[in-house]
Amino acid sequence: MADISSIRNLDPAYQDACHRAGISCAQDLHSLGADKAYARLLETGTKPHFIGYYVLVIALQGRPWNDCKGKENKL
């Protein structure tokens, strides 16, 4: 099973936060999806911030962190 930090944009610090939330590998993170995974992160002490959520959503889509375009950028 691949490390969470193998997912583009997710560094070892994000991986550590995921491990604290009981998310042990990249496959588990993908299976949970961004909403459920981020909820777990918040439940285990990660401070809420839109950038952390945005990075997770974009990472799980396999996109670079700065790839926000069009209507998505206007939200």
Backbone hydrogen bonds, N-H to C=O, Kabsch-Sander energy under -0.5 kcal/mol:
donor,donor_aa,acceptor,acceptor_aa,energy
6,S,3,D,-1.5
7,I,4,I,-2.0
10,L,7,I,-2.2
11,D,9,N,-0.7
15,Q,11,D,-2.2
16,D,12,P,-2.4
17,A,13,A,-2.0
18,C,14,Y,-2.3
19,H,15,Q,-2.6
20,R,16,D,-2.2
21,A,17,A,-1.2
22,G,19,H,-1.7
23,I,18,C,-3.0
24,S,22,G,-0.7
26,A,2,A,-2.8
29,L,25,C,-2.0
30,H,26,A,-2.6
31,S,27,Q,-2.5
32,L,28,D,-2.3
33,G,29,L,-2.1
36,K,32,L,-0.5
37,A,33,G,-2.2
38,Y,34,A,-2.6
39,A,35,D,-2.0
40,R,36,K,-2.0
41,L,37,A,-2.2
42,L,38,Y,-2.4
43,E,39,A,-2.2
44,T,40,R,-1.3
45,G,42,L,-1.5
46,T,41,L,-2.5
53,Y,49,H,-1.6
54,Y,50,F,-2.9
55,V,51,I,-3.0
56,L,52,G,-1.6
57,V,53,Y,-2.6
58,I,54,Y,-2.7
59,A,55,V,-2.7
60,L,56,L,-2.5
61,Q,57,V,-1.0
62,G,59,A,-1.6
63,R,58,I,-2.3
67,D,64,P,-1.6
69,K,67,D,-0.5
72,E,69,K,-1.1
73,N,69,K,-0.8
73,N,70,G,-1.1
74,K,70,G,-0.7
74,K,71,K,-1.1
75,L,72,E,-0.9
